[in-house]
Amino acid sequence: MIFIFGGKHQGKTTYALTQYGPKLNICDLATEKNLDNMYEADLIKNIQDGVSSLLQQEISPTNYFAANIDRLKHKILLGTEIGCGIVPLEQTKRIWRDETGRVYQILVSHAKVVERVWAGIAIRLKG
C-alpha cells in the first residue's frame, strides 16, 4: 500500500499519476456512493470523504478500514490533511476530523510507502 497525503489542491493526484502510472484506475470517494467500488480501483482518492460517508451510515470508519486492510494492500490511497487549523464547532465535524485521523493512522501503519505532497513536491516519510 502507498499512502499519500497533503493539503487540498496540493498536487497529490498529479504526483501519484506521474510516479506510479498515468493509466491507473481511479476511485474518488468524494463522488463514489458505493464504497465497495473502491476495491476495483488502483488509486483511491479523498479517503476523508469515505470516512464521512461511513459516519453518515453510522458505520465505524476505523473498524471498516481495519477490517478491509488486506483489500487495500496493493492500492495507492490519497487523503487530504484536515487536522491543521481551527477545530470545528460542530460536533459532527469534530468527530469526522478525529475519525479521519484514526483511519490515516491505520493506513500509515500498514503502508509500505508514505509520502506527503505539498505544492506538488513529495517528501517520503516511510519506505
C-alpha positions, 0 to 999 in steps of 0.5 A, spaced: 500 500 500 502 507 498 499 512 502 499 519 500 497 525 503 497 533 503 493 539 503 487 540 498 489 542 491 496 540 493 498 536 487 497 529 490 493 526 484 498 529 479 504 526 483 501 519 484 499 519 476 506 521 474 510 516 479 506 510 479 502 510 472 498 515 468 493 509 466 491 507 473 484 506 475 481 511 479 476 511 485 474 518 488 470 517 494 468 524 494 463 522 488 463 514 489 456 512 493 458 505 493 464 504 497 465 497 495 467 500 488 473 502 491 476 495 491 476 495 483 480 501 483 488 502 483 488 509 486 483 511 491 482 518 492 479 523 498 479 517 503 476 523 508 470 523 504 469 515 505 470 516 512 464 521 512 460 517 508 461 511 513 459 516 519 453 518 515 451 510 515 453 510 522 458 505 520 465 505 524 470 508 519 476 505 523 473 498 524 471 498 516 478 500 514 481 495 519 477 490 517 478 491 509 486 492 510 488 486 506 483 489 500 487 495 500 494 492 500 496 493 493 492 500 492 495 507 492 490 511 497 490 519 497 487 523 503 487 530 504 490 533 511 484 536 515 487 536 522 491 543 521 487 549 523 481 551 527 477 545 530 470 545 528 464 547 532 460 542 530 460 536 533 459 532 527 465 535 524 469 534 530 468 527 530 469 526 522 476 530 523 478 525 529 475 519 525 479 521 519 485 521 523 484 514 526 483 511 519 490 515 516 493 512 522 491 505 520 493 506 513 500 509 515 501 503 519 500 498 514 503 502 508 509 500 505 510 507 502 508 514 505 509 520 502 506 527 503 505 532 497 505 539 498 505 544 492 506 538 488 513 536 491 513 529 495 517 528 501 517 520 503 516 519 510 516 511 510 519 506 505 
